[in-house]
Protein backbone atom coordinates (compact mmCIF):
# COMPACT_ATOMS: atom_id res chain seq x y z
CA UNK A 1 0.00 0.00 0.00
CA UNK A 2 2.84 2.39 0.80
CA UNK A 3 4.38 1.71 -2.59
CA UNK A 4 1.05 2.32 -4.33
CA UNK A 5 0.56 5.59 -2.44
CA UNK A 6 4.08 6.73 -3.32
CA UNK A 7 3.55 6.01 -7.01
CA UNK A 8 0.20 7.76 -7.11
CA UNK A 9 1.68 10.80 -5.35
CA UNK A 10 4.60 10.77 -7.75
CA UNK A 11 2.26 10.73 -10.76
CA UNK A 12 0.12 13.53 -9.28
CA UNK A 13 3.07 15.78 -8.51
CA UNK A 14 4.58 15.34 -11.96
CA UNK A 15 1.34 15.92 -13.88
CA UNK A 16 -0.56 18.48 -11.78
CA UNK A 17 1.25 21.57 -13.19
CA UNK A 18 0.27 20.55 -16.73
CA UNK A 19 -3.36 19.87 -15.78
CA UNK A 20 -3.62 23.11 -13.81
CA UNK A 21 -2.19 25.13 -16.70
CA UNK A 22 -4.69 23.61 -19.11
CA UNK A 23 -7.71 24.55 -17.01
CA UNK A 24 -6.44 28.05 -16.22
CA UNK A 25 -5.68 28.89 -19.85
CA UNK A 26 -1.91 28.94 -19.37
CA UNK A 27 -1.05 25.81 -21.35
CA UNK A 28 1.46 25.51 -24.16
CA UNK A 29 -0.50 26.76 -27.14
CA UNK A 30 0.55 24.37 -29.89
CA UNK A 31 -0.71 21.35 -27.92
CA UNK A 32 -4.32 22.51 -27.75
CA UNK A 33 -4.63 24.65 -30.86
CA UNK A 34 -6.46 23.37 -33.94
CA UNK A 35 -4.22 25.49 -36.17
CA UNK A 36 -0.96 25.81 -34.25
CA UNK A 37 1.84 28.20 -35.08
CA UNK A 38 5.31 28.42 -33.57
CA UNK A 39 7.37 31.57 -33.61
CA UNK A 40 10.73 31.02 -35.29
CA UNK A 41 12.61 31.77 -32.07
CA UNK A 42 10.60 29.41 -29.82
CA UNK A 43 12.19 26.01 -29.14
CA UNK A 44 9.91 23.29 -27.72
CA UNK A 45 11.63 20.81 -25.41
CA UNK A 46 10.14 17.33 -25.02
CA UNK A 47 10.79 14.79 -22.28
CA UNK A 48 10.84 10.98 -22.52
CA UNK A 49 11.82 8.23 -20.11
CA UNK A 50 11.64 4.68 -21.48
CA UNK A 51 11.52 4.59 -25.27
CA UNK A 52 9.07 2.48 -27.23
CA UNK A 53 10.39 1.64 -30.71
CA UNK A 54 7.15 2.13 -32.63
CA UNK A 55 6.20 5.38 -30.91
CA UNK A 56 9.68 6.93 -30.87
CA UNK A 57 10.31 6.09 -34.52
CA UNK A 58 6.95 7.67 -35.41
CA UNK A 59 8.03 10.83 -33.57
CA UNK A 60 11.36 10.99 -35.40
CA UNK A 61 9.66 10.31 -38.74
CA UNK A 62 7.20 13.15 -38.02
CA UNK A 63 10.07 15.53 -37.26
CA UNK A 64 11.94 14.54 -40.42
CA UNK A 65 8.85 14.77 -42.64
CA UNK A 66 8.10 18.28 -41.36
CA UNK A 67 11.68 19.61 -41.56
CA UNK A 68 12.30 19.92 -37.83
CA UNK A 69 15.85 19.59 -36.56
CA UNK A 70 17.07 18.44 -33.16
CA UNK A 71 19.69 20.40 -31.22
CA UNK A 72 21.64 19.63 -28.04
CA UNK A 73 21.64 21.27 -24.61
CA UNK A 74 24.45 23.73 -25.36
CA UNK A 75 22.82 24.89 -28.59
CA UNK A 76 19.63 25.52 -26.63
CA UNK A 77 21.47 27.40 -23.87
CA UNK A 78 23.24 29.57 -26.46
CA UNK A 79 19.89 30.31 -28.12
CA UNK A 80 18.21 31.30 -24.85
CA UNK A 81 21.10 33.50 -23.81
CA UNK A 82 21.19 35.18 -27.22
CA UNK A 83 24.75 34.09 -27.96
CA UNK A 84 23.81 32.03 -31.02
CA UNK A 85 20.32 31.80 -32.46
CA UNK A 86 19.25 28.28 -33.38
CA UNK A 87 17.85 27.54 -36.85
CA UNK A 88 14.05 27.78 -37.31
CA UNK A 89 12.06 24.63 -36.49
CA UNK A 90 14.58 23.49 -33.92
CA UNK A 91 13.40 21.22 -31.11
CA UNK A 92 15.11 19.50 -28.19
CA UNK A 93 14.41 15.88 -27.26
CA UNK A 94 15.38 14.91 -23.71
CA UNK A 95 15.41 11.45 -22.12
CA UNK A 96 15.52 11.18 -18.32
CA UNK A 97 16.97 8.36 -16.18
CA UNK A 98 19.02 6.44 -18.78
CA UNK A 99 16.99 3.23 -19.11
CA UNK A 100 18.49 0.61 -21.44
CA UNK A 101 15.91 1.47 -24.11
CA UNK A 102 17.91 4.64 -24.70
CA UNK A 103 20.70 2.42 -26.04
CA UNK A 104 18.73 -0.50 -27.48
CA UNK A 105 15.94 1.52 -29.08
CA UNK A 106 17.00 5.15 -29.13
CA UNK A 107 20.54 5.03 -30.48
CA UNK A 108 19.84 3.02 -33.68
CA UNK A 109 16.85 5.20 -34.52
CA UNK A 110 18.71 8.44 -33.85
CA UNK A 111 21.54 7.31 -36.10
CA UNK A 112 19.10 6.28 -38.81
CA UNK A 113 17.32 9.65 -38.76
CA UNK A 114 20.48 11.73 -38.08
CA UNK A 115 18.93 13.23 -34.97
CA UNK A 116 20.02 13.70 -31.38
CA UNK A 117 18.72 13.68 -27.81
CA UNK A 118 19.89 15.08 -24.49
CA UNK A 119 20.08 12.25 -21.93
CA UNK A 120 19.96 13.18 -18.25
CA UNK A 121 21.46 10.49 -16.00
CA UNK A 122 22.14 9.98 -12.28
CA UNK A 123 25.68 8.54 -12.57
CA UNK A 124 25.79 6.83 -9.18
CA UNK A 125 23.11 4.41 -10.41
CA UNK A 126 24.86 3.19 -13.58
CA UNK A 127 27.01 0.06 -13.50
CA UNK A 128 29.63 -1.77 -15.51
CA UNK A 129 28.66 -4.51 -17.99
CA UNK A 130 29.83 -7.28 -15.69
CA UNK A 131 27.65 -6.00 -12.84
CA UNK A 132 24.30 -6.26 -14.62
CA UNK A 133 22.30 -9.38 -15.57
CA UNK A 134 22.77 -10.56 -19.14
CA UNK A 135 19.84 -11.00 -21.48
CA UNK A 136 16.57 -9.07 -21.79
CA UNK A 137 14.93 -7.21 -18.96
CA UNK A 138 14.74 -3.78 -17.40
CA UNK A 139 17.93 -2.08 -16.29
CA UNK A 140 19.78 1.18 -16.75
CA UNK A 141 22.42 1.69 -19.42
CA UNK A 142 25.91 0.51 -18.52
CA UNK A 143 28.90 2.83 -18.66
CA UNK A 144 30.09 1.11 -21.84
CA UNK A 145 26.74 1.88 -23.47
CA UNK A 146 26.80 5.47 -22.21
CA UNK A 147 30.28 5.95 -23.66
CA UNK A 148 29.23 4.48 -27.00
CA UNK A 149 26.24 6.80 -27.17
CA UNK A 150 28.35 9.81 -26.24
CA UNK A 151 30.91 8.98 -28.92
CA UNK A 152 28.16 8.56 -31.54
CA UNK A 153 27.36 12.28 -31.37
CA UNK A 154 23.66 11.45 -31.22
CA UNK A 155 23.30 11.48 -27.41
CA UNK A 156 24.31 14.50 -25.35
CA UNK A 157 24.66 13.08 -21.83
CA UNK A 158 24.09 15.56 -18.98
CA UNK A 159 23.29 15.55 -15.25
CA UNK A 160 20.11 14.39 -13.50
CA UNK A 161 21.68 14.74 -10.01
CA UNK A 162 24.07 12.13 -8.62
CA UNK A 163 21.58 9.78 -6.93
CA UNK A 164 18.20 10.82 -8.38
CA UNK A 165 16.86 12.75 -5.39
CA UNK A 166 13.95 15.22 -5.22
CA UNK A 167 14.96 18.82 -4.53
CA UNK A 168 11.77 20.09 -2.80
CA UNK A 169 11.97 17.30 -0.19
CA UNK A 170 15.72 16.71 -0.24
CA UNK A 171 17.13 14.07 0.14
CA UNK A 172 14.01 12.05 -0.76
CA UNK A 173 15.04 9.28 -3.22
CA UNK A 174 12.85 8.92 -6.30
CA UNK A 175 12.07 5.79 -8.32
CA UNK A 176 14.17 5.49 -11.49
CA UNK A 177 12.17 4.29 -14.47
CA UNK A 178 13.85 1.28 -16.04
CA UNK A 179 15.51 -0.23 -12.98
CA UNK A 180 14.49 -2.49 -10.08
CA UNK A 181 13.97 -0.22 -7.01
CA UNK A 182 15.83 -2.70 -4.80
CA UNK A 183 18.89 -2.42 -7.07
CA UNK A 184 18.74 1.37 -6.96
CA UNK A 185 18.51 1.33 -3.16
CA UNK A 186 21.70 -0.76 -2.98
CA UNK A 187 23.58 1.56 -5.32
CA UNK A 188 22.81 4.76 -3.42
CA UNK A 189 25.43 5.83 -0.89
CA UNK A 190 25.49 8.05 2.21
CA UNK A 191 23.18 11.06 1.97
CA UNK A 192 24.89 14.20 0.69
CA UNK A 193 23.87 17.85 0.53
CA UNK A 194 22.44 19.23 -2.70
CA UNK A 195 25.75 20.92 -3.44
CA UNK A 196 27.73 17.72 -2.85
CA UNK A 197 25.32 15.69 -4.98
CA UNK A 198 25.27 18.13 -7.91
CA UNK A 199 29.05 18.45 -7.87
CA UNK A 200 29.55 14.67 -7.71
CA UNK A 201 27.22 14.14 -10.68
CA UNK A 202 29.09 16.67 -12.79
CA UNK A 203 32.53 15.35 -11.87
CA UNK A 204 31.61 11.67 -12.36
CA UNK A 205 30.14 12.12 -15.84
CA UNK A 206 33.02 14.35 -16.90
CA UNK A 207 35.58 11.80 -15.69
CA UNK A 208 33.83 8.79 -17.25
CA UNK A 209 32.99 10.36 -20.61
CA UNK A 210 35.72 13.01 -20.99
CA UNK A 211 33.27 15.82 -21.65
CA UNK A 212 32.22 19.02 -19.92
CA UNK A 213 28.86 18.92 -18.11
CA UNK A 214 26.96 22.21 -17.99
CA UNK A 215 23.29 21.23 -17.89
CA UNK A 216 21.08 19.68 -15.20
CA UNK A 217 17.51 18.38 -15.22
CA UNK A 218 15.69 18.41 -11.89
CA UNK A 219 14.28 15.06 -10.79
CA UNK A 220 10.47 14.92 -11.11
CA UNK A 221 10.73 18.17 -13.10
CA UNK A 222 10.91 20.43 -10.00
CA UNK A 223 13.78 22.46 -8.58
CA UNK A 224 14.03 25.62 -6.49
CA UNK A 225 15.72 29.02 -6.54
CA UNK A 226 18.23 27.72 -4.01
CA UNK A 227 19.01 24.66 -6.15
CA UNK A 228 19.62 26.90 -9.17
CA UNK A 229 22.10 29.03 -7.23
CA UNK A 230 23.82 25.93 -5.87
CA UNK A 231 23.96 24.46 -9.37
CA UNK A 232 25.55 27.60 -10.80
CA UNK A 233 28.25 27.49 -8.12
CA UNK A 234 28.92 23.87 -9.15
CA UNK A 235 29.41 24.95 -12.76
CA UNK A 236 26.01 24.31 -14.32
CA UNK A 237 24.75 26.76 -16.92
CA UNK A 238 21.16 25.68 -17.53
CA UNK A 239 18.38 23.95 -15.62
CA UNK A 240 15.59 21.84 -17.11
CA UNK A 241 12.22 21.63 -15.37
CA UNK A 242 8.92 20.15 -16.48
CA UNK A 243 5.74 22.00 -17.38
CA UNK A 244 5.96 25.65 -16.25
CA UNK A 245 2.67 27.64 -16.36
CA UNK A 246 2.89 31.07 -17.97
CA UNK A 247 6.04 29.90 -19.76
CA UNK A 248 4.88 29.22 -23.31
CA UNK A 249 8.00 27.84 -24.95
CA UNK A 250 11.70 28.65 -24.69
CA UNK A 251 12.89 31.79 -26.45
CA UNK A 252 15.82 34.23 -26.29
CA UNK A 253 15.66 36.59 -23.33
CA UNK A 254 14.08 34.08 -20.94
CA UNK A 255 17.43 32.86 -19.69
CA UNK A 256 18.50 29.32 -18.86
CA UNK A 257 17.36 29.00 -15.22
CA UNK A 258 13.93 27.60 -16.08
CA UNK A 259 13.79 25.62 -19.29
CA UNK A 260 10.29 24.24 -19.67
CA UNK A 261 9.61 20.75 -21.04
CA UNK A 262 6.45 18.98 -22.12
CA UNK A 263 5.92 15.23 -22.31
CA UNK A 264 7.04 13.47 -25.49
CA UNK A 265 3.46 12.30 -25.96
CA UNK A 266 2.76 15.80 -27.33
CA UNK A 267 5.50 15.96 -29.95
CA UNK A 268 3.12 15.08 -32.74
CA UNK A 269 0.97 18.08 -31.80
CA UNK A 270 3.61 20.31 -33.36
CA UNK A 271 2.55 22.06 -36.58
CA UNK A 272 2.93 19.77 -39.56
CA UNK A 273 1.62 16.88 -41.58
CA UNK A 274 0.58 13.91 -39.47
CA UNK A 275 -0.52 15.64 -36.23
CA UNK A 276 -2.20 13.26 -33.79
CA UNK A 277 -5.69 13.95 -32.39
CA UNK A 278 -5.46 15.23 -28.83
CA UNK A 279 -8.12 12.85 -27.54
CA UNK A 280 -6.18 9.87 -28.85
CA UNK A 281 -3.05 11.07 -27.05
CA UNK A 282 -4.95 11.55 -23.78
CA UNK A 283 -6.42 8.05 -23.91
CA UNK A 284 -3.06 6.40 -24.54
CA UNK A 285 -1.02 8.58 -22.24
CA UNK A 286 -3.08 8.65 -19.09
CA UNK A 287 -4.34 5.10 -19.49
CA UNK A 288 -0.81 3.68 -19.64
CA UNK A 289 0.40 5.93 -16.82
CA UNK A 290 -2.37 4.82 -14.49
CA UNK A 291 -1.68 1.16 -15.19
CA UNK A 292 2.04 1.64 -14.58
CA UNK A 293 1.45 3.44 -11.26
CA UNK A 294 -0.68 0.53 -10.06
CA UNK A 295 1.96 -2.11 -10.71
CA UNK A 296 5.34 -0.44 -10.19
N, C-alpha and C positions, 0 to 999 in steps of 0.2 A: 504493500500500500504506500509506503514511504517513497519507493521508487516511482510509482505511478504518479503520486502527487508532485514529485520533483520534475518529472517530464512534462506534466500538464502546465506547471508553473513556468517552466522553461519555454514552452511553446507560446504561452500567453505573453510573456515578457518580450519575446522576440517579435511577435506579430502585432501587438497592441498599437505601437506607434503608427503602423501602416493603416490599420483599421480606423483608428481615430482620425488620421489625416483625411481618409476618404469621406467620412461622414461630416467633417467640418469644412470640406471644400478646399483642403490644403494639399491634396494629393498630386503626385507627379502627373502632369497633364497628358503626356502621350499615352499613358496606360488606359485612361478612361475616355479619351476623345475618339469620336467616330472618324474625324478627319485630322489626324495629328500632324503637327509641324514641329520641327526642332530647329532652333536657331543654330547657325553655323558654329558658334563658339561654345555651345553647350555639349558636354560630354557625359552621356549616361554611363553609370558604372553598375554592373550586374554581379550578383553573388551566387555562387554554387557551393555545394559541399560534395556529396558523392555524385559521380557522373554516370548517367545512363547513356549507353551508346546511341540508341535510336534518337532520344531526345536531344542530346548534345550535338550529334551530327546534323539534325534538322536545324538547330540554332545556327551552327556554322554555315550551313548551306544557305540559310536565309540571309545572313550577313553578306556572304559572297555574292549572292544573286542581286542584292540591293546596294552593292558598292560601298558597304561599310568596311572600315579597317580597324584592327585592334592595335592598341598601343600599350606600353608598359607603365609601371608606376612612376618612373622618373619623367617620362614624357607628359604624363598627366600633371605631375607637380609643376613642371616647367610651364605648362599651359595655364594652370591656375594662378601661378605667380606672375604671369605675363612675360616670362623670360623667353619663351619660344611657343608660338601659337601652333597647336596641333592642326593637322589637315581637317577639312570638313568631313562629316560623317565618321568621325572617330568615336570608338567606344572602348570601354575597359571591361574585360572579363576577369573576375576574381574567383578563386577557389579556396575556401577555408578548410583547415584541419589536415590536409595532406593524406586523405584516404588513398588506398592503392589504386582506385579507379582513375586517379589523376594520371598515373603512369600507364596502367593497362588500357584504359579507354581514351583518356585525354590526349596523351602525347602523340599516338599515331594519327588521330584526327587532326590535331593542330598542325602536324607536319604536312598532312595531305592537303589542308586548306591554306597553308602558309599563314597561320594566325598564331596569336600568343595569348597567354593568360598570366595573371599575377597570382601566385600561390602563397598563401599565408600559413606558416607552419609554427608549431610549438616545438622547438628542437629537442627539448628534454625527452619527448615522447617517441622519438624515432630511433630505430635500432639498426644494427648491422644485419646483413643477410643471414648469417649463421644463427642469429638470435630469434628468428621468426619461423613459424611453422611453414613447411613447404606445401605446395599444392594450393588449390582454391580456398577461398574463405576471406572474411573481413580482416583487414589489418591496415596499418598505416604504411606509407612508402618507406622503404629502407634508405639508408644514406647513399648506397650505390645508385638507387633509382633517382634520388633527388639530384645527385651529381650529374647523372646522364641527362636528366631533364634540363638542368641549368646549362649544361654544355650544348644542348640542342639549340638554344636561343629562343625556344618557343615558350619557356616557362620562367618567369621572373619570380624567384623565390624571395619572400620577405618575411617579416616577423609577425607572429600571432601571440606574442608573449612567450615566456620560456616554458611554462607548465600549464598553459590554458586555464588561467584563473580570471574570475569576473571582477572587474574594477569596482563597481558600485558596492559590492559586499566582499571586498578583498579580505582574506585570500581564498574565497570560496572556489573550490575546483569545479569545473564544468565538464560534462560528458563530451567526449570527442567522437564525432560521427565517423564510423569506419573502424573502430577498435573496441575490443572487449573492455568494459569498464574496470574489471579486475586487473587486467594487464596495465592499464593506465595508472591505477592506484599504486601498483608496485614500482612503476617507473618514476613517479614523482618523488622528490627529495624533501629535505627540511624546508619549511615555509620561509620565504624571503619577503622582503619589502617590495613594493612596486618598482622602485628604482633598481634594486638588485636583480629582480626578475627581468625587467626590460633590458638592462645592460647585458645580462647573461645570454638572453636570446640573440641579441645583436652580435655579440662576440662569438658565440658558438656557430652561427650560420656563416659568419665571415671566415672563421677558421676552417670550417669543413668544406666550404664551396669556393673560397678565395674570391670573394666579391664583397663590395661595400653594401651594407644594409642601411637604408634611410627611411623605410616606410613600415608602418605598423597598423594592423587591423585589430580593433578592440574585440575581445571575446564577447559573444552574444550581442555584437553590434553597438555596445554602449561603453563610453568612457566617462571622463570628467575633465573639468578645467585643470585640476591638479595633475591628473595623469598626463595631459598634454604637456604641461610645463616640465614634468619629470622626464617625459619622453624626449623633449627637445634638449634637455641637459645631457641625456644619454646619447644624443647624436641623431635622433630621428627628425625627419623633415616634414612628413605628412602623416595624417591619421585618418583611417577609414572607419566609418561608423556603419549603421544600417540606414533605415528609413528616417529622414529628418524632416518633420513638418515645416512648412514655410521655406523649404530649401529645394526649389524646383530645378534640379540639375546642378551640374558643376561647371562654372564658367569663370573666366579671368576676373580678378578682383575679389573673389570670395575667399581667397587664401586656401591653405592646405591643412588647417586645423580640424575641419569638419567636412570630410568628403562623404557625400551621401551615396548609399548603394540601395538598389532594389533587387528583389529576388530574380534569379535567372528565369523563373517561370514567365516573367513578363517581357523577355527579350523580343519575342515575336509579336509584341504590341508596338514596336518601333514602326515608323512610317515605311511603307514598302509593300511589294508584292508578296502575298502569302501570310498576311497578318492573321493571327489566331483569334477566334471569338473569345471575348472576355469570360463569358459564362462557362465555356469549355475549360478554360484555364482554372477558374475557381473550383469547378467540380473535381478536376484532377489534383490540383494542388492541395486543397484543404482536406480532401478525402484521404489522400495518401499520408498527409502529415498527422491526421488524427489516428489512423491505424498504426503508424510508427510510434506515436507517443504511448499507445496502449501496450505495446509489446517490447519496447526497449528494455 
